[in-house]
Amino acid sequence: MKHNPISTANAFAITTGIFYVACRVLVGLFPNLMFTVAQSWFHGVALTKFDTGSLTMSTFLIGLVSSLVFTWVTGYIFAKIYNLMKS
């Protein structure tokens, strides 16, 4: 089965958007828990706690848009490479 590059890219981007918004909501609701989770994911990297008030709407939107673009391109490239490998 081949992947439609546009559909795959859209699915990657939409999934990322859902996780991005959910993460932002969780950081707002449970900042200490989310810090602990992030610290556990980055072994050996010393993270410092930040003020959740510093996460403005503009930084949220820049992060959301840039992550959507990045994952859309990644999904598109993934589908193209997958289709080449299936040929």
Secondary structure, DSSP 8 states (H G I E B T S, - for coil): ----HHHHHHHHHHHHHHHHHHHHHHHHH-HHHHHHHHHHHSTT-------GGG--HHHHHHHHHHHHHHHHHHHHHHHHHHHHHH-
